[in-house]
Amino acid sequence: MNKGLLSVDDALAQMLARAQPVSDVEEVPALEATGRVLARAQRSTMNVPPLDNSAMDGYAVRVADGPKLKVAQRIMAGSVGEPLAPGTAARIFTGAPIPAGADAVVMQEYCTVEGDRLTLNRPPQPAQWIRRVASDIAKGAEILAAGKRLAPQDTGLAASVGIRTLPVYRRLRLGLFFTGDELVMPGEPLAPGRIYNSNRFTLRGLAETFGCELHDYGIVPDSLDATREVLRRAAAECDVVVTSGGVSVGEADYVKPAVEAEGQLLMWRIAMKPGRPLAFGEIGQAFFIGLPGNPVSSFVTFLIFVRPFILKAQGIADIAPHAIAARADFDWPEPDTRREFLRARRNRNGGLDLYSTQDSAVLTSTAWADGLIDNPAERAIRKGDTVQFLPYSELYR
């Protein structure tokens, strides 16, 4: 029944085999690098911490000196104390360097102080509450790998070893346009037979989620000439062109013939539901990915195909989403002959609920769900079965 259709895995493999990272690299301030893709691994030029320091507010002591001590100095974070003389202790605060001669820190809660006389109410152990030099990062160690999309904690890590700027790939230029004379934008009159262009909002949001430089060419009329003109312009300005609608075989579906006229179509029609009419090709130096027009199909195919393609083209090394095994709290007795991506969400009992309808026109299902069940072709699901679940949190990273 799926004769002539490519499997999801084969189609994705063919696409990813052609995706190459953008070659342009730019230095950006670490303060502005969150969300960008690191082009070269980063190594530390220093030890972190650079000196032994206190992990607690308390008193730096010599373990061998016993419980009765004289408080001889006070060491704040950012200052360096004097060597610790026998029989003395140093009042010390979190992050302050351990004075020479001290071999433990006693938390202030376990101490009694009268004037400059200190009594330790709990015997200290050697190295207690001391953070050793380089215990976090050793000089020369790799702290960030190439091909990583930088999270806020990554830029903080870079700053912690004094890195001011980071080499990142330039943003991938992604062009979007939408075909269909029936499409109008919210705020415009909705004449009979017209629909609001929800895909423009969904796909723009997804492109921005993945850090692309977005070029939005809007709604293109249903004509071959108009489609070819926008394709030429988008291909000249972008690395990847993504369209929604017009890739099926209807009389008003002009995207497929336009791609064949301006470039080459490398792949068309996938054995998946929703999203069978998906196209992939090249136009000049740009890649083309044509998504179905149904809103759920467009959303799902973007996550399953466009997402990994643009991540690889951005230079990201780890592009595969991590599925989790979860319990189905529903029955799905009539599976499709194609691989299905079912809209579902986790419930309070640790299982998954399925949206009441899996129709590809029901956009509500995507907003209600918090992920997709990746269901093999012809696999019926019974309540209690284990299924593979792709949370949005994985698909959006």
C-alpha positions as CSV (number, residue, x, y, z in Angstrom):
1,M,0.0,0.0,0.0
2,N,3.0,2.3,0.5
3,K,4.5,1.6,-2.9
4,G,6.5,4.5,-4.2
5,L,6.7,6.1,-0.7
6,L,10.0,6.6,1.1
7,S,10.2,5.5,4.7
8,V,10.8,8.2,7.3
9,D,14.3,6.9,8.1
10,D,15.3,6.7,4.5
11,A,14.0,10.1,3.6
12,L,15.7,11.7,6.6
13,A,19.0,9.9,5.9
14,Q,18.9,11.2,2.3
15,M,18.3,14.8,3.5
16,L,20.9,14.8,6.2
17,A,23.5,13.3,3.8
18,R,23.3,16.6,1.9
19,A,23.2,19.0,4.9
20,Q,26.5,20.7,5.5
21,P,27.3,23.3,8.2
22,V,27.5,26.9,7.1
23,S,31.2,27.8,6.7
24,D,31.1,31.4,7.9
25,V,32.3,31.9,11.5
26,E,32.0,35.1,13.5
27,E,33.3,36.2,16.9
28,V,30.5,37.4,19.2
29,P,30.7,38.6,22.8
30,A,30.0,35.8,25.2
31,L,27.2,38.0,26.7
32,E,25.4,37.7,23.4
33,A,26.2,34.1,22.4
34,T,23.3,32.3,24.1
35,G,21.5,30.3,21.4
36,R,24.4,30.4,18.9
37,V,26.3,27.3,17.7
38,L,29.9,27.1,18.8
39,A,32.3,26.7,15.8
40,R,35.5,25.7,17.7
41,A,36.0,23.9,21.0
42,Q,36.9,26.1,23.9
43,R,39.6,25.2,26.5
44,S,40.3,26.8,29.8
45,T,43.4,28.9,30.2
46,M,43.2,28.7,34.0
47,N,42.4,26.5,37.0
48,V,39.0,26.8,38.5
49,P,39.1,27.5,41.4
50,P,42.5,29.1,41.0
51,L,43.2,28.7,44.7
52,D,42.0,26.4,47.5
53,N,38.9,28.2,48.9
54,S,36.2,27.8,51.5
55,A,33.0,26.1,50.7
56,M,31.3,27.6,53.8
57,D,31.1,30.5,56.1
58,G,33.1,29.4,59.2
59,Y,36.7,29.2,60.5
60,A,39.8,27.9,58.8
61,V,41.8,25.8,61.2
62,R,44.6,23.3,61.7
63,V,43.1,20.0,62.5
64,A,46.0,19.1,64.9
65,D,45.5,22.3,67.0
66,G,42.5,21.0,68.9
67,P,39.2,22.7,69.9
68,K,40.5,25.9,71.7
69,L,41.8,28.5,69.3
70,K,42.4,32.3,68.9
71,V,40.7,34.1,66.0
72,A,43.7,35.9,64.6
73,Q,42.4,37.2,61.2
74,R,39.3,37.7,59.0
75,I,39.3,36.6,55.3
76,M,36.6,37.8,53.0
77,A,36.0,36.5,49.4
78,G,38.3,38.5,47.1
79,S,41.0,38.9,49.7
80,V,44.0,36.8,50.7
81,G,44.8,36.1,54.3
82,E,48.1,35.6,56.1
83,P,49.6,32.2,56.8
84,L,47.8,30.6,59.7
85,A,50.0,30.5,62.9
86,P,49.7,27.5,65.2
87,G,46.9,27.7,67.7
88,T,45.0,30.3,65.7
89,A,42.0,30.3,63.4
90,A,40.8,32.6,60.6
91,R,37.3,33.8,60.3
92,I,36.6,32.9,56.7
93,F,33.7,33.4,54.2
94,T,32.4,31.3,51.3
95,G,34.8,31.6,48.3
96,A,37.6,33.1,50.3
97,P,41.1,31.6,49.8
98,I,42.3,29.1,52.4
99,P,45.3,30.6,54.2
100,A,48.6,28.7,54.1
101,G,48.8,26.2,57.0
102,A,45.0,25.6,57.3
103,D,43.8,22.2,56.4
104,A,40.0,22.3,57.3
105,V,37.1,24.7,57.6
106,V,34.6,24.4,60.4
107,M,31.1,25.7,59.7
108,Q,30.1,28.6,61.9
109,E,27.1,26.6,63.2
110,Y,29.5,24.3,65.0
111,C,31.5,27.0,66.7
112,T,31.3,29.1,69.8
113,V,33.0,32.5,69.8
114,E,33.6,34.8,72.8
115,G,35.6,37.8,71.8
116,D,38.6,36.4,70.0
117,R,38.4,33.0,71.6
118,L,37.0,30.1,69.5
119,T,35.7,26.7,70.6
120,L,35.1,24.0,68.0
121,N,32.1,22.0,69.1
122,R,32.6,19.4,66.5
123,P,36.1,18.0,65.7
124,P,37.1,18.8,62.1
125,Q,38.2,16.3,59.5
126,P,41.2,17.0,57.1
127,A,40.1,18.9,54.0
128,Q,36.6,19.4,55.3
129,W,34.7,22.2,53.4
130,I,37.7,23.1,51.3
131,R,37.3,23.4,47.5
132,R,40.7,22.4,46.0
133,V,42.4,24.2,43.3
134,A,41.3,23.0,39.8
135,S,38.6,20.8,41.4
136,D,36.1,22.2,38.9
137,I,38.2,22.9,35.8
138,A,41.9,22.2,35.2
139,K,43.9,24.5,33.0
140,G,43.9,23.2,29.4
141,A,40.7,21.2,29.8
142,E,38.0,21.4,27.1
143,I,35.0,23.1,28.6
144,L,32.8,23.5,25.5
145,A,32.7,21.2,22.5
146,A,32.3,22.4,18.9
147,G,28.9,22.0,17.5
148,K,27.0,22.8,20.7
149,R,24.2,25.3,20.8
150,L,25.1,27.5,23.6
151,A,22.8,27.5,26.6
152,P,22.9,30.3,29.2
153,Q,25.0,28.1,31.5
154,D,27.5,27.5,28.7
155,T,28.2,31.2,28.3
156,G,28.5,31.5,32.1
157,L,31.1,28.7,32.0
158,A,33.0,30.5,29.3
159,A,33.0,33.7,31.4
160,S,34.2,31.8,34.5
161,V,37.5,31.1,32.8
162,G,37.8,34.6,31.4
163,I,36.6,34.0,27.8
164,R,35.2,37.3,26.5
165,T,34.2,36.3,22.9
166,L,33.2,33.0,21.3
167,P,33.5,31.8,17.7
168,V,30.1,30.8,16.4
169,Y,28.7,29.9,13.0
170,R,26.6,32.6,11.4
171,R,22.9,32.1,11.6
172,L,21.3,29.9,9.0
173,R,19.2,31.9,6.6
174,L,15.8,30.3,6.3
175,G,13.2,31.5,3.9
176,L,9.5,30.8,4.3
177,F,6.5,31.3,2.0
178,F,3.0,30.0,2.0
179,T,0.9,29.1,-1.1
180,G,-2.9,29.2,-1.4
181,D,-5.4,31.8,-2.7
182,E,-7.6,30.8,0.2
183,L,-5.1,32.2,2.8
184,V,-5.6,35.4,4.6
185,M,-4.0,37.0,7.6
186,P,-5.7,37.6,11.0
187,G,-7.3,41.0,10.9
188,E,-8.3,40.7,7.3
189,P,-11.9,40.0,6.2
190,L,-12.6,36.3,6.2
191,A,-14.7,35.8,3.0
192,P,-16.5,32.5,2.4
193,G,-14.0,29.8,1.5
194,R,-11.0,31.6,3.0
195,I,-9.0,30.5,6.0
196,Y,-6.5,32.2,8.3
197,N,-2.9,31.4,7.6
198,S,-2.0,29.7,10.9
199,N,1.0,27.9,9.3
200,R,2.8,31.2,9.0
201,F,2.7,31.7,12.7
202,T,3.6,28.1,13.6
203,L,6.5,27.8,11.2
204,R,7.9,31.3,11.9
205,G,7.9,30.4,15.6
206,L,9.7,27.2,14.9
207,A,12.3,28.8,12.7
208,E,13.0,31.4,15.5
209,T,13.1,28.7,18.1
210,F,16.0,27.1,16.3
211,G,17.9,30.3,15.9
212,C,17.5,30.9,12.2
213,E,17.8,34.2,10.4
214,L,14.3,34.3,9.1
215,H,13.2,35.6,5.7
216,D,9.4,35.6,5.4
217,Y,8.1,36.0,1.9
218,G,4.5,35.8,2.9
219,I,1.6,34.3,0.9
220,V,2.2,33.5,-2.7
221,P,-0.7,33.4,-5.2
222,D,-1.6,30.1,-6.8
223,S,0.2,30.4,-10.0
224,L,3.3,28.8,-11.5
225,D,4.9,32.1,-12.5
226,A,4.4,33.7,-9.1
227,T,5.7,30.6,-7.3
228,R,8.8,30.4,-9.5
229,E,9.6,34.1,-9.0
230,V,9.5,33.8,-5.2
231,L,11.5,30.5,-5.3
232,R,14.2,32.2,-7.3
233,R,14.4,35.2,-5.0
234,A,14.3,33.1,-1.8
235,A,17.0,30.7,-3.1
236,A,19.3,33.6,-3.9
237,E,18.9,35.1,-0.4
238,C,18.7,32.0,1.8
239,D,20.4,28.7,2.7
240,V,17.2,26.8,3.1
241,V,13.8,27.5,1.7
242,V,10.7,26.0,3.4
243,T,7.2,26.2,1.9
244,S,3.8,25.2,3.2
245,G,1.2,23.9,0.7
246,G,1.3,23.2,-3.0
247,V,3.4,20.0,-2.9
248,S,0.6,17.6,-3.6
249,V,-0.8,16.7,-7.1
250,G,-3.8,19.0,-7.3
251,E,-4.4,21.3,-10.2
252,A,-3.6,24.3,-8.0
253,D,-0.4,22.8,-6.5
254,Y,2.4,24.7,-8.1
255,V,5.3,24.3,-5.8
256,K,6.4,20.9,-7.1
257,P,6.5,22.0,-10.8
258,A,8.1,25.3,-9.8
259,V,10.9,23.5,-8.0
260,E,11.4,21.2,-11.0
261,A,11.6,24.2,-13.3
262,E,14.0,26.2,-11.1
263,G,16.1,23.4,-9.7
264,Q,15.7,19.7,-9.0
265,L,13.4,17.7,-6.9
266,L,15.4,15.0,-5.1
267,M,12.6,13.4,-3.0
268,W,8.9,13.4,-2.8
269,R,6.2,11.6,-0.7
270,I,6.9,10.0,2.6
271,A,5.3,7.0,4.2
272,M,4.2,8.9,7.3
273,K,1.0,10.2,8.8
274,P,0.5,13.1,9.0
275,G,2.6,14.5,6.3
276,R,2.9,12.3,3.2
277,P,3.3,15.0,0.6
278,L,6.7,16.3,1.7
279,A,9.3,17.3,-0.9
280,F,13.0,17.9,-0.8
281,G,15.3,19.4,-3.5
282,E,17.8,22.0,-4.5
283,I,17.5,25.4,-6.2
284,G,20.9,26.9,-7.0
285,Q,22.9,26.9,-3.8
286,A,19.9,26.6,-1.6
287,F,18.0,23.6,-0.3
288,F,14.3,23.3,-0.6
289,I,11.9,21.6,1.7
290,G,8.2,21.6,0.8
291,L,5.8,20.9,3.7
292,P,2.1,19.9,3.4
293,G,-0.5,22.6,3.8
294,N,-2.6,20.9,6.5
295,P,-1.6,22.6,9.8
296,V,-0.8,19.5,11.8
297,S,1.0,17.9,8.9
298,S,3.1,21.1,8.4
299,F,3.9,21.2,12.2
300,V,4.9,17.6,12.5
301,T,7.0,17.4,9.3
302,F,8.9,20.5,10.3
303,L,9.8,18.8,13.6
304,I,10.7,15.5,12.1
305,F,12.5,16.6,8.9
306,V,13.2,20.4,8.9
307,R,14.4,20.5,12.5
308,P,17.3,18.0,12.1
309,F,18.2,19.3,8.7
310,I,18.6,22.9,9.8
311,L,20.4,21.8,13.0
312,K,23.0,19.9,11.0
313,A,23.3,22.8,8.6
314,Q,23.9,25.1,11.6
315,G,26.9,22.9,12.7
316,I,25.2,21.2,15.6
317,A,26.6,17.8,16.4
318,D,23.8,16.2,18.4
319,I,20.6,16.5,16.4
320,A,18.7,13.4,17.2
321,P,15.8,13.9,19.7
322,H,15.8,11.5,22.6
323,A,12.6,9.5,22.8
324,I,11.4,8.2,26.1
325,A,9.5,4.9,26.8
326,A,6.1,5.7,28.3
327,R,2.9,3.9,29.1
328,A,-0.1,4.3,26.8
329,D,-3.3,5.0,28.8
330,F,-5.4,4.6,25.7
331,D,-6.3,2.2,23.0
332,W,-5.4,2.7,19.3
333,P,-6.9,-0.3,17.6
334,E,-6.8,0.8,14.0
335,P,-3.2,1.9,13.1
336,D,-2.3,3.2,9.6
337,T,-0.1,1.4,7.1
338,R,2.3,4.4,7.4
339,R,4.4,5.4,10.4
340,E,2.3,7.6,12.6
341,F,3.1,10.6,14.8
342,L,0.3,10.8,17.3
343,R,-0.4,13.9,19.4
344,A,-0.3,13.0,23.1
345,R,0.4,14.4,26.5
346,R,1.6,13.1,29.9
347,N,-0.9,12.7,32.6
348,R,-0.6,12.8,36.4
349,N,-0.4,9.0,36.6
350,G,2.8,8.9,34.6
351,G,1.2,7.6,31.4
352,L,0.1,9.2,28.1
353,D,-3.3,10.4,27.0
354,L,-4.1,10.6,23.3
355,Y,-6.0,13.6,21.8
356,S,-9.5,12.6,20.8
357,T,-9.0,13.1,17.1
358,Q,-5.8,12.7,15.1
359,D,-7.1,14.5,12.0
360,S,-4.3,16.5,10.3
361,A,-6.5,19.6,10.1
362,V,-7.1,19.8,13.9
363,L,-4.4,22.2,15.1
364,T,-5.9,22.1,18.6
365,S,-4.3,18.7,19.0
366,T,-0.8,20.2,18.7
367,A,-1.5,22.9,21.4
368,W,-3.1,20.4,23.7
369,A,-0.3,17.8,23.4
370,D,3.2,18.1,24.9
371,G,4.8,15.6,22.5
372,L,4.4,13.0,19.7
373,I,4.1,9.3,19.9
374,D,6.3,7.7,17.2
375,N,4.2,4.7,16.3
376,P,5.5,2.1,13.7
377,A,3.3,1.3,10.7
378,E,0.5,-1.1,11.4
379,R,1.1,-1.2,15.1
380,A,-2.0,-1.3,17.2
381,I,-1.7,0.2,20.7
382,R,-3.5,-1.3,23.7
383,K,-3.8,0.4,27.1
384,G,-0.8,-0.4,29.1
385,D,1.6,-0.9,26.2
386,T,4.9,0.9,26.1
387,V,5.3,3.4,23.3
388,Q,8.1,5.8,22.2
389,F,7.3,9.4,23.1
390,L,9.0,12.4,21.7
391,P,8.4,15.3,24.2
392,Y,8.3,18.8,22.7
393,S,11.1,19.7,25.0
394,E,13.3,17.3,23.0
395,L,11.9,18.4,19.6
396,Y,12.4,22.1,20.4
397,R,16.1,21.8,21.3
